Amino acid sequence: MSAEDLEKYETEMELKLYREYRDVVGLFKYVIETERRFYLTNAYEMQVHSVQGEVFFEISMADAWVWDMYRPARFVKQVRVLTFKDVNIEELNKSDLELPDESGFNR
């Protein structure tokens, strides 16, 4: 496989992932972003832990969708994330969910 073939494959996978995201984002209430992943979920719980002066976050999610083009299945029943990095949690407004279609214009 040439470098050009690999780049084309990755571009197609990213486009497929974006289209899937566009189709499912309206089903979820929250966006949770960590340093490694981007999740959509309707329910989460976050706990802050401190051990010997080190602070870390534990986030648990139920029935989530994960942005990862290399996963064969992006819908997951349970997710537990432990991270020492920042966590961004946003509640989605339904008006924020109007995404542009493939032509670049809002539907």
N, C-alpha and C positions, 0 to 999 in steps of 0.2 A: 504494500500500500504506500503510495507516494505521500509526501507532505501535503500536496494539494488535495488529494483524496481525503486525507484525515481532516483537513480544515473544512472541506465541504461537508463531511459527515457531521462534525461538531456544530457547524452552522445550522444544518438541518435539525439536529437534536435540540438546539437552543430554541429554534422557531417552534418546534413541536411542543416543547415545554411551555413556552409563552402562551401558545394557543390553549393548552390544557389549563394553565393558570387563569387565563381570561374566562374560560368556561366554568371554573369552579369557585372563583373568588366570591361570588355572590352568595354562596352557601355558608360562608363563615363570618364570624363576628370579630375576630382578633387576628392581628398580624404579630408574630413574635420573631424577632431577628436576633440571632447570636452571631458570634464571630465566624461560625462554621456553616450555619444553615439559616434558612428562612422558612417559617411555618405559618400555616393558616389553621385556626382552630376555633371552636365555639366555647371551649371550657379549658381553663388552665389554673394551675396553682403554683405560686412561686414562694420559695423560702430562701431567706438569706442566712448563711451559716458563717460562723467565725471559729477557726481552729488555729490556735497558737498565733494569733494576730493576722492570719490570712483569711480574707473574706471571699466566699464563693457563693454562687447562686445555684439553686436546684429548681428546675422548672418541670412540672409534670403536665402533660396534655393528653386529652382523650379525643379520639376520632379526628386526627389531624391530617393535613396534606403538607408534604415537604417538597421544597424547591430543590431538586437534585436530578440533573438530567441523566445520571448514571444508575439511578435506582430503577429496577424493573417495575416496582409498585410504589407509587408516591402516597397513597392513602395508607395511614398506619393507625391501628387501634389504640395503642398506648405509646407515648414518648416520654422519656425522662432524660433531661439534659443537665449536666453539671458543667459549670463554666466559671473561670476566674475573671473572664472578660465582661464587658458591658452587655446588658440585655436591653433591647428596645421592645416595648409592648405597646401596641396601638389598637384602639377600638376603631373598627371601620365604620364610617358613615355610609349609608346606602347611596348617598349622592356622590361620594368619592369613587364609587365602583363603576362609573360609566367610563369604560376604556375605549380607546379608538379602535375601529375595526382595521382590517388589513390595508385599507386605502389611506389610513391616517386620520380619518374623520370620525367623530363621535357618532354613535348609532342613534 
